[in-house]
Amino acid sequence: MRNVSKLLIGVTTAVALTVSGCVANEQASDEPPGDTQTFAPPTESPSETESSAETESSASGDPAPDQAGAACTAKDIKVEGAAGAKPTITVPDTCSAPTELVVADLAPGTGPQVAQGGSMQAHYTLVKWSDGQLVESSYDQGSPLPVETVGSGLIEAWNQGLVGMRGAGRRLIVAPPEFAYAGSGNELQDETLVFVVDAVQVG
């Protein structure tokens, strides 16, 4: 990520993080950011955001998102905009955050397939599940993010979620904390994160 050095795990500016777990793919596809650029972290604390969201929800009588019942699926998350342009992502409040990794193709793509250990350039947009707020988007930076080794040195959601994408394709990746920054000490460590990734170039 451009303003957070958070997608990089095991790269010089990144926080080391080892994660394991099961993957719940939303569609039948093969599986998964990182570069050496550094990005400014978001200023809002997830704990404050969640507390605020819960307070507002209680005041209105509506259940908080994490108390809204069954876990959401990829189909519950609204993504607007064509592949290759910055999307608008709407997190649902009628179901709870997924507890397993969600990977789903929104546009299948027509180019070469991203291979384990291969390289790609990716545009991505990231929002927090707790309040649906945008964290950052590479589209706002003006250039895609180079990923030198797909499947290694990234957060686990990207290690797994980028593999199998095709050039010009768009993919949704929903990462519970265990597949993102749990235990890393940064402000997103307790957040479920929603990424929309566009494969700009493969190889």
C-alpha positions as CSV (number, residue, x, y, z in Angstrom):
1,M,0.0,0.0,0.0
2,R,1.3,3.3,-0.9
3,N,0.6,5.2,2.3
4,V,1.0,2.4,4.8
5,S,3.9,0.0,4.3
6,K,1.4,-2.6,5.4
7,L,1.0,-4.9,2.5
8,L,4.7,-5.7,2.7
9,I,5.7,-8.5,4.9
10,G,9.4,-9.4,5.0
11,V,10.4,-6.5,2.7
12,T,12.7,-3.9,4.1
13,T,10.1,-1.4,5.3
14,A,7.5,-3.9,6.3
15,V,6.4,-5.4,9.6
16,A,6.9,-9.2,9.7
17,L,3.8,-11.1,10.1
18,T,3.1,-14.9,10.0
19,V,-0.4,-16.0,9.4
20,S,-2.1,-19.2,8.7
21,G,-5.7,-20.3,8.2
22,C,-8.3,-21.7,5.9
23,V,-9.4,-20.0,2.7
24,A,-13.0,-19.7,1.8
25,N,-13.0,-18.8,-1.9
26,E,-16.3,-17.4,-3.2
27,Q,-15.8,-18.9,-6.6
28,A,-13.8,-21.5,-8.3
29,S,-10.5,-19.9,-9.1
30,D,-6.9,-20.3,-8.4
31,E,-5.7,-18.3,-5.6
32,P,-3.3,-14.3,-4.6
33,P,0.8,-6.3,-2.3
34,G,3.9,-5.1,-2.0
35,D,6.6,-2.9,-3.1
36,T,9.5,-1.0,-1.6
37,Q,7.7,2.3,-1.6
38,T,6.5,3.7,1.7
39,F,3.1,5.2,2.3
40,A,1.7,7.5,5.1
41,P,-0.5,5.5,7.5
42,P,-4.2,6.5,8.0
43,T,-4.8,8.7,11.0
44,E,-8.0,7.1,12.3
45,S,-7.7,4.4,14.8
46,P,-9.9,1.3,14.1
47,S,-10.8,1.0,17.8
48,E,-12.2,4.5,17.8
49,T,-14.0,3.9,14.5
50,E,-15.6,0.7,15.8
51,S,-16.6,2.3,19.0
52,S,-18.2,5.2,17.1
53,A,-20.0,2.8,14.8
54,E,-21.3,0.8,17.7
55,T,-22.5,3.9,19.5
56,E,-24.4,5.2,16.4
57,S,-25.9,1.8,15.8
58,S,-27.1,1.5,19.4
59,A,-28.6,4.9,19.3
60,S,-30.6,4.1,16.1
61,G,-31.7,0.7,17.4
62,D,-30.0,-1.1,14.5
63,P,-27.5,-4.0,15.2
64,A,-23.8,-3.2,14.8
65,P,-22.4,-4.8,11.6
66,D,-20.5,-7.5,13.6
67,Q,-23.8,-8.4,15.3
68,A,-26.0,-8.4,12.3
69,G,-26.2,-12.2,11.9
70,A,-24.7,-14.6,9.4
71,A,-21.3,-13.8,7.8
72,C,-21.4,-11.8,4.6
73,T,-20.3,-13.3,1.3
74,A,-18.8,-11.7,-1.8
75,K,-22.2,-11.1,-3.2
76,D,-23.2,-9.0,-0.2
77,I,-20.4,-6.4,-1.0
78,K,-21.3,-3.8,-3.5
79,V,-18.5,-2.8,-5.9
80,E,-19.4,-0.1,-8.5
81,G,-17.3,1.0,-11.5
82,A,-15.6,-0.8,-14.3
83,A,-12.4,-2.7,-14.0
84,G,-9.4,-0.4,-14.7
85,A,-11.0,2.6,-12.9
86,K,-11.2,3.4,-9.2
87,P,-14.2,1.5,-7.7
88,T,-16.7,2.5,-5.1
89,I,-17.0,-0.2,-2.4
90,T,-20.0,-0.4,-0.1
91,V,-19.7,-2.7,2.9
92,P,-23.1,-4.2,4.0
93,D,-24.6,-3.7,7.4
94,T,-27.1,-6.6,7.1
95,C,-24.5,-9.4,7.8
96,S,-21.3,-9.8,9.8
97,A,-17.7,-9.6,8.7
98,P,-16.4,-12.8,7.2
99,T,-14.1,-14.8,9.5
100,E,-12.4,-16.6,6.6
101,L,-10.6,-15.2,3.6
102,V,-12.9,-14.3,0.8
103,V,-11.5,-14.3,-2.8
104,A,-13.9,-13.7,-5.8
105,D,-13.4,-12.5,-9.3
106,L,-15.5,-9.5,-10.2
107,A,-14.2,-9.4,-13.8
108,P,-12.5,-12.5,-15.1
109,G,-9.8,-10.8,-17.2
110,T,-8.5,-11.9,-20.6
111,G,-4.7,-11.7,-20.2
112,P,-2.0,-14.0,-18.8
113,Q,-2.6,-15.7,-15.5
114,V,-0.8,-14.6,-12.3
115,A,1.4,-17.4,-11.2
116,Q,2.9,-18.2,-7.8
117,G,6.3,-16.5,-7.7
118,G,5.5,-14.4,-10.7
119,S,5.2,-10.6,-10.9
120,M,2.5,-8.2,-11.7
121,Q,1.4,-4.6,-11.5
122,A,-1.9,-4.0,-9.6
123,H,-4.2,-1.1,-8.9
124,Y,-6.0,-1.6,-5.6
125,T,-8.6,0.2,-3.5
126,L,-8.9,-0.6,0.3
127,V,-11.7,0.1,2.7
128,K,-12.3,-0.9,6.3
129,W,-15.1,-3.2,7.1
130,S,-15.9,-1.5,10.5
131,D,-17.0,1.8,9.0
132,G,-16.8,1.3,5.2
133,Q,-14.3,4.2,5.0
134,L,-11.6,4.4,2.3
135,V,-8.1,3.8,3.6
136,E,-6.3,4.3,0.3
137,S,-6.3,3.7,-3.4
138,S,-3.5,3.4,-5.8
139,Y,-5.7,5.2,-8.3
140,D,-5.3,8.3,-6.2
141,Q,-1.5,7.9,-6.4
142,G,-1.6,7.8,-10.2
143,S,0.3,4.6,-10.8
144,P,-0.2,0.9,-10.1
145,L,1.6,-1.0,-7.4
146,P,4.5,-3.3,-8.6
147,V,4.4,-6.7,-7.0
148,E,7.7,-8.4,-7.6
149,T,7.0,-11.8,-6.2
150,V,3.4,-12.9,-6.1
151,G,2.7,-15.2,-3.1
152,S,5.6,-14.2,-1.0
153,G,6.5,-11.2,1.2
154,L,2.9,-9.8,1.3
155,I,0.1,-10.0,3.7
156,E,-1.4,-13.5,3.6
157,A,-4.6,-12.3,2.0
158,W,-2.5,-11.1,-1.0
159,N,-0.1,-14.0,-0.9
160,Q,-3.1,-16.3,-1.5
161,G,-5.6,-13.9,-3.2
162,L,-3.5,-12.7,-6.2
163,V,-2.6,-16.1,-7.6
164,G,-4.8,-17.1,-10.5
165,M,-5.8,-13.6,-11.5
166,R,-5.7,-12.8,-15.2
167,G,-4.5,-9.6,-16.8
168,A,-7.2,-6.9,-17.0
169,G,-9.2,-8.8,-14.4
170,R,-10.7,-7.4,-11.2
171,R,-10.8,-9.4,-7.9
172,L,-12.4,-8.8,-4.5
173,I,-10.3,-9.9,-1.5
174,V,-11.9,-9.7,2.0
175,A,-9.2,-10.2,4.7
176,P,-10.1,-10.9,8.3
177,P,-7.4,-9.6,10.7
178,E,-5.6,-13.0,10.7
179,F,-5.0,-12.7,7.0
180,A,-3.9,-9.0,7.2
181,Y,-2.2,-7.2,10.1
182,A,-3.3,-9.1,13.3
183,G,-0.6,-8.7,15.9
184,S,1.5,-6.3,13.9
185,G,0.9,-3.3,16.1
186,N,-0.4,-1.0,13.4
187,E,-3.7,0.8,13.5
188,L,-5.4,-1.8,11.2
189,Q,-4.4,-4.9,13.1
190,D,-8.0,-5.5,14.4
191,E,-9.7,-4.6,11.1
192,T,-11.3,-6.8,8.5
193,L,-10.1,-5.2,5.2
194,V,-11.8,-5.1,1.8
195,F,-9.6,-4.9,-1.3
196,V,-10.6,-4.5,-4.9
197,V,-7.6,-5.4,-7.0
198,D,-7.2,-4.8,-10.8
199,A,-4.5,-6.7,-12.6
200,V,-2.9,-4.0,-14.8
201,Q,0.0,-6.1,-16.1
202,V,1.0,-9.7,-15.5
203,G,4.7,-10.6,-15.7
